[in-house]
Amino acid sequence: MSETSVAPDSDQLMGHIREFARRVKLSGTSEELESFRYLHAQMETYGYHTRLLQHDAYISLPGSARVVAEGIALRCITHSMSVSTPESGISAELVYIGEGLESNFAAAKVAEKIVLVDGIATEEVAARASGAGAIGQLHISPNEHLYEMCVSPVWGSPSQHTRSRLPKTVICSIPHNEGTSLRQRCQLGEIVYISIQAEVDTGWRKIPLLIAELAPSGDTGNFPFVLLSGHHDTWHYGVMDNGGANATMLEAARLLAARRSEWRRGLRICFWSGHSHGRYSGSAWYADECWNELEQRCVAHVNVDSTGGQGADVLTNSGVVDELKGVAFEAIEAVTGQKHGGRRQGRAADQSFWGIGVPSMFGSLSHQPPGPVKTLTALGWWWHTPHDTIEHIDPQNLVRDTRIVLQVLQQLLTSRILPYDYTTYAASLAAEIADLRSQLGNRLDISALEDATAALQDRTARLLVKSKSASDTEAERINAGLIRASRLLVALNYTSGERFHHDPALPHTAWPSLGGIRELARQPEDSPEARFYAVHARQTRNRVAHALREASAALEAALT
């Protein structure tokens, strides 16, 4: 399908938007389920095989909140996964800690205090505040709006092993002007006392998940498939986030089904709940529940979030894994003329499938130009507020974003050979290993990593050449080798190395699987701790080198 061969229908898209604008869709509520039934009916109309199921998830819905500073009530909200207070609330001294960085907490005594933090509430600050013994957090919004947030650092629903990482603080946000006054008083050395009361409904409940699937024409077996996903739960009406993306998904499903005869792979579409109020609990549950099937059959994950925003004219900053950068670059330039910046995916956007080894792309696709006020995202000032309503959807932008998603999906569905470019991946890894070598000196022999990376570079380069002239039989073998290799390589690039348990929902560096070696490299050479760190670093080296050798073997088999 060329970029212009199938055009999204603006009337269809906006019809979905008007439907999504009718309801607030909090996870696990009857209003959300009613909206899921609309999705269900639409997907059945397009000819997809559907299942609307419900599963257990740990969900947290913020209720009322009250913040009082020396007798004056401040406008405020509390947050998903905040601790609730007794009816009488809590009171403590306020301590200003800047943006809540590790260095800010290290320089302040916050135990049994309420911390005053610049910026929107995040799971990262919540984890630090809980670890430092604070009893409350008061966040200063970057503007007059109060942004709804889920502040759990646990990815998905907590287990008995991860529930202790949930926030232990009461967390509220206040507007910028009121927060600025408190900050100034703290900076002048005044002793300021704050009272906070918050009600948060947190616990296990059933949430919906819609799965819609269509096989390639004539295929009824265990066909490989592309996974398209997006969350349907919202903060307030959430017409952009995530109504825009849901409209994109429905229109893409409709148009792609009409070209099913061209597919070489199936299309599975999942609409999640639990994204906004359960830290991606819907997609995390699905990844865990269907791990074996996804590992065997899923070739790529395309996540869509917040498409069609008013003024969202920047298409260069969406996240994509190394091996799918070419797919993203081509689609975005073809539709918009913009050149994608190659941004790495962040720890967000229902990316629950990295441990399985599924290459993934996107999340939010179109963004706002840089503005004078520092915000957490570039999705518009109305994001995560009651103002995320239909007037902030631009129909032309919604059509444009849907065209990009269509082109990406069509390439993934119809390419004779999967469009993974692992030469890009191998080059990125080689640069990372070289940097580690320069930092380590002689403290750890990483020649096995260097050799394994060089072998991967050789195999990926040869496979790229072979793919251009491969017969149909060779193409099948190459695709099988690429999928086997991806199961190892994606996890190295995007997880700590643990494939079966989700890493925390916290920011991570590139190649987190190399973390044990980086920790050794940061130790002074004469540190008495260095030998302890060397033990873990050797184990890390061995695990990564083994995965690289196994991936190279899979690619070598595809070359023979």
PAROMI-689641 format. One record per residue (C-alpha): residue number from 1; y, x, z. Coordinates in Angstrom, 1 decimal. Layout:
<pts>
PT   seq       yy       xx       zz
PT   NUM        Y        X        Z
...
</pts>
This chain:
<pts>
PT   seq       yy       xx       zz
PT     1      0.0      0.0      0.0
PT     2      3.3      1.6     -1.0
PT     3      6.2      1.2      1.4
PT     4      7.7     -1.6     -0.6
PT     5      4.6     -3.5     -1.7
PT     6      4.6     -5.8      1.3
PT     7      7.8     -6.9      3.0
PT     8      7.9     -8.4      6.5
PT     9      9.3    -12.0      6.5
PT    10     12.4    -12.2      8.6
PT    11     11.9    -15.9      9.2
PT    12      8.4    -15.4     10.5
PT    13      9.6    -12.6     12.8
PT    14     12.5    -14.6     14.2
PT    15     10.3    -17.7     14.6
PT    16      8.2    -15.6     17.0
PT    17     11.3    -14.3     18.7
PT    18     12.5    -17.8     19.4
PT    19      9.1    -18.7     20.9
PT    20      9.1    -15.6     23.2
PT    21     12.7    -16.4     24.3
PT    22     11.5    -19.6     26.0
PT    23      9.6    -18.1     29.0
PT    24      9.8    -15.5     31.7
PT    25      6.4    -13.8     31.5
PT    26      5.6    -12.2     34.9
PT    27      2.1    -10.7     35.0
PT    28     -0.5    -13.2     36.1
PT    29      1.7    -16.3     36.1
PT    30      1.1    -19.6     34.4
PT    31      4.1    -19.1     32.1
PT    32      2.8    -15.8     30.9
PT    33     -0.7    -17.3     30.2
PT    34      1.0    -20.2     28.2
PT    35      2.7    -17.6     26.1
PT    36     -0.6    -15.7     25.6
PT    37     -2.0    -18.9     24.2
PT    38      0.7    -18.9     21.5
PT    39     -0.4    -15.3     20.6
PT    40     -4.0    -16.4     20.6
PT    41     -3.4    -19.4     18.2
PT    42     -1.4    -17.2     15.8
PT    43     -4.1    -14.5     15.6
PT    44     -6.7    -17.2     14.9
PT    45     -4.6    -18.6     12.2
PT    46     -4.5    -15.2     10.5
PT    47     -8.3    -15.0     10.5
PT    48     -8.9    -12.6     13.4
PT    49    -11.9    -12.9     15.8
PT    50    -10.2    -13.4     19.2
PT    51    -11.0    -13.2     22.9
PT    52     -8.6    -14.3     25.5
PT    53    -10.0    -13.0     28.8
PT    54     -8.7    -12.5     32.3
PT    55     -9.4     -9.5     34.6
PT    56     -8.5     -8.2     38.0
PT    57     -5.4     -6.1     38.4
PT    58     -3.2     -4.9     41.2
PT    59      0.2     -6.6     40.5
PT    60      3.5     -6.4     42.3
PT    61      6.3     -9.0     41.8
PT    62      9.6     -8.3     43.4
PT    63     11.2    -11.1     45.4
PT    64     14.4    -11.3     47.4
PT    65     16.3     -8.3     48.7
PT    66     19.3     -7.7     51.0
PT    67     21.2     -4.4     51.5
PT    68     23.9     -4.3     54.2
PT    69     26.2     -1.4     54.8
PT    70     28.0     -1.7     58.2
PT    71     28.2     -5.5     58.0
PT    72     28.9     -5.7     54.3
PT    73     26.2     -7.2     52.0
PT    74     25.8     -5.3     48.7
PT    75     24.5     -6.8     45.4
PT    76     20.9     -5.5     45.0
PT    77     17.4     -5.9     43.8
PT    78     14.1     -4.5     45.0
PT    79     11.3     -3.2     42.8
PT    80      7.7     -3.6     41.8
PT    81      5.4     -1.7     44.2
PT    82      8.1     -1.2     46.8
PT    83      7.0     -1.7     50.3
PT    84      8.0     -5.1     51.8
PT    85      9.9     -5.1     55.1
PT    86      9.5     -7.3     58.1
PT    87     11.8    -10.4     58.0
PT    88     14.3     -8.5     60.1
PT    89     14.4     -5.6     57.7
PT    90     14.8     -1.9     58.4
PT    91     17.8      0.1     59.4
PT    92     18.4      3.9     59.3
PT    93     20.9      6.6     58.5
PT    94     21.7      7.1     54.8
PT    95     21.1     10.6     53.3
PT    96     22.5     11.4     49.8
PT    97     20.0     13.5     47.8
PT    98     21.6     13.6     44.3
PT    99     19.1     12.6     41.6
PT   100     16.1     13.0     43.9
PT   101     14.8     16.3     42.4
PT   102     12.4     18.4     44.3
PT   103     15.2     20.8     45.1
PT   104     17.3     17.9     46.5
PT   105     14.5     16.8     48.8
PT   106     13.8     20.4     49.9
PT   107     17.4     20.9     50.9
PT   108     17.6     17.7     53.0
PT   109     16.0     16.3     56.1
PT   110     15.0     12.7     55.1
PT   111     12.2     11.8     57.5
PT   112     12.8      8.3     59.0
PT   113     15.9      8.1     56.9
PT   114     17.0      6.0     53.9
PT   115     17.8      8.2     50.9
PT   116     20.7      7.5     48.5
PT   117     19.7      8.5     45.0
PT   118     21.7      8.7     41.7
PT   119     20.0      6.8     38.9
PT   120     17.5      4.1     38.1
PT   121     14.5      3.9     40.4
PT   122     11.5      5.9     39.2
PT   123      7.9      6.5     40.3
PT   124      8.7     10.3     40.5
PT   125     11.4      9.8     43.1
PT   126      9.3      7.3     45.0
PT   127      6.5      9.8     45.2
PT   128      8.8     12.5     46.6
PT   129     10.5     10.2     49.1
PT   130      7.2      9.0     50.4
PT   131      5.9     12.6     50.7
PT   132      9.0     13.6     52.5
PT   133      8.7     10.9     55.1
PT   134     11.7      8.7     54.1
PT   135     11.4      5.0     55.0
PT   136     13.7      3.7     52.3
PT   137     15.4      4.4     49.0
PT   138     18.7      3.1     47.7
PT   139     19.3      3.8     44.0
PT   140     22.7      3.9     42.5
PT   141     22.7      2.3     39.0
PT   142     24.4      4.2     36.2
PT   143     26.5      1.1     35.6
PT   144     27.1     -2.4     36.9
PT   145     23.6     -3.7     35.9
PT   146     20.5     -3.5     38.1
PT   147     17.4     -2.4     36.3
PT   148     14.0     -3.8     37.2
PT   149     11.4     -1.0     37.6
PT   150      7.8     -0.5     38.7
PT   151      7.8      2.6     40.9
PT   152      4.1      3.2     41.4
PT   153      3.0      6.8     40.6
PT   154     -0.6      5.5     40.2
PT   155     -1.7      4.9     36.6
PT   156     -3.2      1.4     36.4
PT   157     -4.7     -0.4     39.4
PT   158     -5.3      1.9     42.4
PT   159     -8.8      2.8     43.5
PT   160     -9.9      3.7     47.0
PT   161     -9.1      7.3     46.1
PT   162     -5.6      6.7     44.6
PT   163     -4.2      3.8     46.8
PT   164     -2.8      6.3     49.3
PT   165     -0.4      7.5     46.5
PT   166      1.4      4.1     46.3
PT   167      5.0      4.2     47.6
PT   168      5.5      4.1     51.3
PT   169      9.2      3.4     51.1
PT   170     11.3      0.2     50.8
PT   171     13.1      0.6     47.5
PT   172     16.3     -1.2     46.3
PT   173     19.0     -0.6     43.7
PT   174     22.7     -1.3     43.9
PT   175     25.5     -1.3     41.3
PT   176     27.4      1.9     40.4
PT   177     30.7      1.1     42.0
PT   178     29.2      0.1     45.4
PT   179     26.9      3.1     45.3
PT   180     29.7      5.5     44.4
PT   181     31.6      4.4     47.6
PT   182     28.5      5.1     49.7
PT   183     27.9      8.5     48.0
PT   184     31.5      9.6     48.6
PT   185     31.3      8.7     52.3
PT   186     28.0     10.7     52.7
PT   187     29.5     13.7     50.8
PT   188     32.5     13.6     53.2
PT   189     30.1     14.0     56.1
PT   190     30.3     10.5     57.5
PT   191     27.3      9.0     59.3
PT   192     26.5      5.8     57.3
PT   193     23.8      3.4     58.5
PT   194     22.1      0.9     56.1
PT   195     20.0     -2.1     56.6
PT   196     17.4     -3.2     53.9
PT   197     15.3     -6.3     53.7
PT   198     12.9     -6.7     50.8
PT   199     10.1     -9.1     49.9
PT   200      7.6     -7.9     47.3
PT   201      4.4     -9.9     46.4
PT   202      1.8     -7.2     45.9
PT   203     -1.9     -7.7     45.6
PT   204     -4.9     -8.4     43.3
PT   205     -4.7    -11.2     40.8
PT   206     -6.1    -12.2     37.5
PT   207     -4.1    -11.3     34.4
PT   208     -4.7    -12.1     30.7
PT   209     -5.7     -9.8     27.9
PT   210     -5.9    -10.9     24.3
PT   211     -8.2     -9.0     21.9
PT   212     -8.1     -9.8     18.2
PT   213    -10.2     -8.0     15.6
PT   214    -10.8     -8.0     11.9
PT   215    -13.5     -5.9     10.2
PT   216    -13.2     -4.2      6.8
PT   217    -14.4     -6.6      4.0
PT   218    -18.2     -6.8      4.0
PT   219    -18.7     -4.8      7.2
PT   220    -20.2     -6.5     10.2
PT   221    -21.6     -3.4     12.0
PT   222    -20.1     -0.9     14.4
PT   223    -17.2      0.0     12.1
PT   224    -14.5      2.5     13.2
PT   225    -11.2      0.8     14.1
PT   226     -7.5      1.4     14.6
PT   227     -6.1      0.0     17.8
PT   228     -2.7     -1.6     17.7
PT   229     -1.3     -2.6     21.1
PT   230      1.7     -3.8     23.0
PT   231      2.4     -5.5     26.3
PT   232      3.3     -9.2     26.5
PT   233      4.5     -9.4     30.2
PT   234      8.2     -9.1     30.7
PT   235     11.1     -8.6     33.0
PT   236     13.1    -11.8     32.8
PT   237     12.8    -13.2     29.3
PT   238     12.3     -9.8     27.8
PT   239     13.1    -10.8     24.3
PT   240     13.4     -7.3     23.0
PT   241     11.1     -5.7     25.6
PT   242      8.6     -6.7     24.5
PT   243      9.2     -9.8     22.4
PT   244     10.4     -7.7     19.5
PT   245      7.2     -5.6     19.5
PT   246      5.0     -8.7     19.8
PT   247      6.7    -10.2     16.8
PT   248      6.2     -7.0     14.9
PT   249      2.5     -7.0     15.9
PT   250      2.0    -10.6     14.8
PT   251      3.7    -10.0     11.4
PT   252      1.8     -6.8     10.8
PT   253     -1.5     -8.6     11.6
PT   254     -0.6    -11.4      9.2
PT   255      0.3     -9.1      6.3
PT   256     -2.5     -6.6      6.8
PT   257     -5.1     -9.3      6.9
PT   258     -4.1    -10.3      3.3
PT   259     -5.0     -6.7      2.2
PT   260     -8.3     -6.4      4.1
PT   261    -10.2     -5.6      0.9
PT   262     -8.5     -2.2      0.9
PT   263     -9.5     -1.3      4.4
PT   264    -11.9      1.5      5.2
PT   265    -11.7      0.8      9.0
PT   266    -11.2     -2.3     11.1
PT   267     -8.1     -3.3     13.0
PT   268     -8.2     -4.3     16.7
PT   269     -5.1     -5.7     18.3
PT   270     -4.6     -5.9     22.1
PT   271     -1.8     -7.7     23.9
PT   272     -1.6     -6.4     27.5
PT   273     -0.4     -7.9     30.7
PT   274      0.2     -5.7     33.8
PT   275      2.5     -3.2     32.0
PT   276      5.7     -4.1     33.8
PT   277      4.3     -5.1     37.2
PT   278      1.1     -3.1     37.5
PT   279      1.9      0.3     36.0
PT   280     -0.1     -0.3     32.8
PT   281     -3.0     -2.0     34.6
PT   282     -4.0     -4.0     31.6
PT   283     -4.5     -1.1     29.2
PT   284     -6.0      1.1     32.0
PT   285     -8.6     -1.6     32.8
PT   286     -9.5     -1.9     29.1
PT   287     -9.8      1.8     28.7
PT   288    -12.2      2.0     31.7
PT   289    -14.1     -1.2     30.8
PT   290    -14.6     -0.3     27.1
PT   291    -14.7      3.5     27.4
PT   292    -18.0      4.1     25.5
PT   293    -17.1      1.8     22.6
PT   294    -13.6      3.3     22.3
PT   295    -15.0      6.8     22.4
PT   296    -17.5      6.0     19.7
PT   297    -15.3      3.9     17.4
PT   298    -11.6      4.0     17.9
PT   299     -9.8      6.4     15.5
PT   300     -6.2      6.0     16.5
PT   301     -3.9      4.0     18.9
PT   302     -0.6      2.7     17.7
PT   303      1.5      1.3     20.6
PT   304      4.6     -0.8     19.8
PT   305      7.5     -1.4     22.2
PT   306     11.0     -2.9     22.0
PT   307     11.4     -3.2     18.3
PT   308     14.4     -4.8     16.6
PT   309     17.1     -4.0     19.2
PT   310     20.7     -4.5     18.3
PT   311     22.3     -1.2     17.5
PT   312     19.0      0.7     17.6
PT   313     19.7      2.9     14.6
PT   314     18.0      6.1     15.7
PT   315     14.4      6.4     14.3
PT   316     13.9     10.1     15.0
PT   317     12.8     10.1     18.6
PT   318      9.6      8.2     19.0
PT   319      6.6      9.9     20.5
PT   320      3.6     11.1     18.5
PT   321      0.7     13.5     19.1
PT   322      0.7     16.7     17.0
PT   323     -2.1     15.7     14.7
PT   324     -0.5     12.4     13.6
PT   325      3.1     13.7     13.2
PT   326      2.7     13.7      9.4
PT   327      1.9     10.0      9.4
PT   328      5.0      9.2     11.5
PT   329      7.2     11.5      9.5
PT   330      6.2     10.0      6.2
PT   331      6.6      6.4      7.3
PT   332     10.0      6.8      9.0
PT   333     11.5      8.8      6.2
PT   334     10.2      6.4      3.6
PT   335     11.7      3.4      5.3
PT   336     14.9      4.8      6.8
PT   337     15.6      8.2      5.2
PT   338     15.7      9.7      8.7
PT   339     13.7     12.8      9.6
PT   340     11.6     12.4     12.7
PT   341     12.3     15.0     15.4
PT   342      8.6     15.5     16.3
PT   343      9.0     14.4     19.9
PT   344      6.0     14.8     22.1
PT   345      4.6     11.6     23.7
PT   346      5.6     11.0     27.3
PT   347      3.5      9.7     30.2
PT   348      4.3      6.0     29.5
PT   349      3.9      3.2     27.0
PT   350      0.3      2.1     27.8
PT   351     -1.1      5.5     26.7
PT   352     -4.3      4.9     28.7
PT   353     -6.6      6.4     26.0
PT   354     -5.9     10.1     26.1
PT   355     -8.8     10.9     28.3
PT   356    -11.1      9.2     25.9
PT   357     -9.6     11.4     23.2
PT   358     -7.9      8.8     20.9
PT   359     -4.9     10.2     18.9
PT   360     -1.9      8.0     19.6
PT   361      1.6      7.4     18.4
PT   362      4.8      5.5     19.2
PT   363      5.6      3.3     22.1
PT   364      9.3      2.6     21.7
PT   365     10.2      3.2     18.0
PT   366     13.9      2.7     17.5
PT   367     16.6      3.8     19.9
PT   368     20.3      3.6     20.7
PT   369     22.7      6.4     19.7
PT   370     23.7      8.6     22.7
PT   371     26.3      7.0     24.9
PT   372     28.7      8.2     27.6
PT   373     26.6      6.9     30.5
PT   374     23.3      8.6     31.4
PT   375     20.5      6.0     31.5
PT   376     16.7      6.2     31.8
PT   377     16.0      5.1     28.3
PT   378     17.9      4.6     25.0
PT   379     16.9      1.0     24.6
PT   380     20.2     -0.7     25.2
PT   381     22.1     -1.6     28.4
PT   382     20.3     -5.0     28.6
PT   383     16.8     -3.4     28.9
PT   384     15.0     -4.5     32.0
PT   385     17.8     -6.9     33.0
PT   386     18.3    -10.7     32.7
PT   387     20.4    -10.0     29.6
PT   388     17.4     -9.0     27.5
PT   389     17.9    -12.2     25.4
PT   390     17.8    -13.2     21.8
PT   391     21.3    -12.2     21.0
PT   392     20.3     -8.5     21.4
PT   393     17.7     -8.8     18.5
PT   394     19.0     -7.7     15.1
PT   395     16.8     -9.4     12.5
PT   396     17.3     -6.5     10.0
PT   397     16.3     -3.9     12.5
PT   398     13.3     -6.0     13.4
PT   399     12.2     -6.1      9.7
PT   400     12.9     -2.3      9.4
PT   401     10.8     -1.4     12.4
PT   402      8.0     -3.7     11.3
PT   403      8.0     -2.0      7.9
PT   404      7.4      1.4      9.6
PT   405      4.6      0.0     11.7
PT   406      3.0     -1.6      8.6
PT   407      3.1      1.7      6.7
PT   408      1.6      3.6      9.5
PT   409     -1.2      1.1     10.0
PT   410     -2.0      0.8      6.3
PT   411     -2.4      4.6      6.0
PT   412     -4.7      4.7      9.1
PT   413     -6.7      1.8      7.8
PT   414     -7.1      2.9      4.1
PT   415     -7.0      6.7      4.0
PT   416    -10.3      8.0      2.6
PT   417    -10.1     10.9      5.1
PT   418     -8.4     10.3      8.5
PT   419     -4.9     11.7      8.4
PT   420     -5.3     14.0     11.3
PT   421     -3.6     17.3     10.8
PT   422     -5.1     19.6     13.4
PT   423     -3.4     22.7     11.8
PT   424     -0.2     21.5     13.6
PT   425     -2.1     21.1     16.8
PT   426     -3.7     24.5     16.6
PT   427     -0.4     26.2     15.9
PT   428      1.2     24.5     18.9
PT   429     -1.7     25.6     21.1
PT   430     -1.6     29.2     19.8
PT   431      2.1     29.4     20.7
PT   432      1.3     28.1     24.2
PT   433     -1.5     30.6     24.7
PT   434      0.7     33.5     23.5
PT   435      3.4     32.4     26.0
PT   436      0.8     32.4     28.8
PT   437     -0.4     35.9     27.8
PT   438      3.2     37.2     28.2
PT   439      3.5     35.6     31.6
PT   440      0.1     36.7     33.0
PT   441      0.1     40.3     32.1
PT   442     -3.3     41.7     33.3
PT   443     -3.9     39.2     36.0
PT   444     -6.4     37.1     34.0
PT   445     -8.4     37.8     30.9
PT   446     -7.7     35.0     28.5
PT   447     -9.2     36.6     25.5
PT   448    -11.8     33.8     25.3
PT   449     -9.0     31.3     25.0
PT   450     -7.3     33.4     22.3
PT   451    -10.5     33.7     20.4
PT   452    -11.3     30.0     20.6
PT   453     -7.8     29.1     19.5
PT   454     -8.0     31.5     16.5
PT   455    -11.4     29.9     15.6
PT   456     -9.8     26.5     15.8
PT   457     -6.9     27.6     13.6
PT   458     -9.4     28.9     11.0
PT   459    -11.5     25.7     11.0
PT   460     -8.5     23.4     10.8
PT   461     -7.0     25.3      7.9
PT   462    -10.2     25.3      5.9
PT   463    -10.8     21.7      6.6
PT   464     -7.4     20.7      5.4
PT   465     -8.1     22.5      2.1
PT   466    -11.6     21.0      1.7
PT   467    -10.2     17.5      2.4
PT   468     -8.1     17.5     -0.8
PT   469    -11.2     17.7     -3.1
PT   470    -14.0     16.3     -0.9
PT   471    -16.6     13.9     -2.4
PT   472    -17.2     10.6     -0.7
PT   473    -20.2     12.0      1.2
PT   474    -18.2     15.0      2.3
PT   475    -15.3     12.7      3.3
PT   476    -17.7     10.8      5.6
PT   477    -18.8     14.1      7.2
PT   478    -15.2     15.3      7.6
PT   479    -14.2     12.0      9.3
PT   480    -17.1     12.2     11.7
PT   481    -16.2     15.8     12.5
PT   482    -12.5     14.9     13.0
PT   483    -13.4     12.1     15.4
PT   484    -15.8     14.3     17.5
PT   485    -13.1     17.0     17.7
PT   486    -10.4     14.6     18.7
PT   487    -12.3     13.5     21.7
PT   488    -12.0     17.0     23.1
PT   489     -8.6     18.1     21.7
PT   490     -6.5     15.1     22.6
PT   491     -7.6     15.4     26.3
PT   492     -6.6     19.1     26.3
PT   493     -3.1     18.3     25.0
PT   494     -2.4     15.3     27.2
PT   495     -4.5     15.3     30.3
PT   496     -5.2     17.6     33.2
PT   497     -8.7     17.8     31.8
PT   498    -10.2     14.8     33.5
PT   499    -11.5     12.4     30.9
PT   500    -12.8      9.6     33.1
PT   501    -10.0      9.1     35.6
PT   502     -6.4      8.5     34.8
PT   503     -3.9     11.2     35.7
PT   504     -0.9     10.0     37.8
PT   505      1.9      8.1     36.1
PT   506      4.3     11.0     36.5
PT   507      6.0     13.3     34.0
PT   508      3.8     16.1     32.8
PT   509      4.2     19.3     30.8
PT   510      2.7     19.9     27.4
PT   511     -0.9     21.0     27.6
PT   512     -1.4     19.9     31.2
PT   513     -5.0     21.1     31.0
PT   514     -3.7     24.6     31.2
PT   515     -2.0     23.9     34.5
PT   516     -4.3     26.1     36.6
PT   517     -3.4     29.1     34.5
PT   518      0.3     28.3     34.6
PT   519      0.1     28.1     38.4
PT   520     -1.3     31.7     38.6
PT   521      1.3     32.9     36.1
PT   522      4.1     31.6     38.4
PT   523      2.8     33.6     41.4
PT   524      4.4     37.0     42.0
PT   525      2.0     39.8     41.2
PT   526      2.0     41.0     44.8
PT   527      1.6     37.6     46.3
PT   528     -1.2     37.3     48.9
PT   529     -1.8     33.8     47.5
PT   530     -2.5     35.1     43.9
PT   531     -6.2     35.6     44.4
PT   532     -6.7     32.0     45.5
PT   533     -4.8     30.9     42.4
PT   534     -6.9     33.2     40.2
PT   535    -10.1     31.3     41.2
PT   536     -8.8     28.1     39.8
PT   537     -7.2     29.8     36.8
PT   538    -10.6     31.2     35.8
PT   539    -12.2     27.8     36.0
PT   540     -9.4     26.3     34.0
PT   541     -9.7     29.0     31.3
PT   542    -13.5     28.3     31.0
PT   543    -13.1     24.6     30.7
PT   544    -10.4     24.8     28.0
PT   545    -12.3     27.5     26.1
PT   546    -15.5     25.5     26.2
PT   547    -13.7     22.4     24.8
PT   548    -12.1     24.4     22.0
PT   549    -15.5     25.9     21.0
PT   550    -17.1     22.5     21.0
PT   551    -14.3     21.1     18.8
PT   552    -14.5     24.0     16.4
PT   553    -18.2     23.5     16.1
PT   554    -17.6     19.8     15.2
PT   555    -15.2     20.9     12.5
PT   556    -17.5     23.6     11.3
PT   557    -20.3     21.0     10.9
PT   558    -17.9     19.0      8.7
PT   559    -17.3     22.0      6.5
PT   560    -21.0     22.6      5.7
</pts>
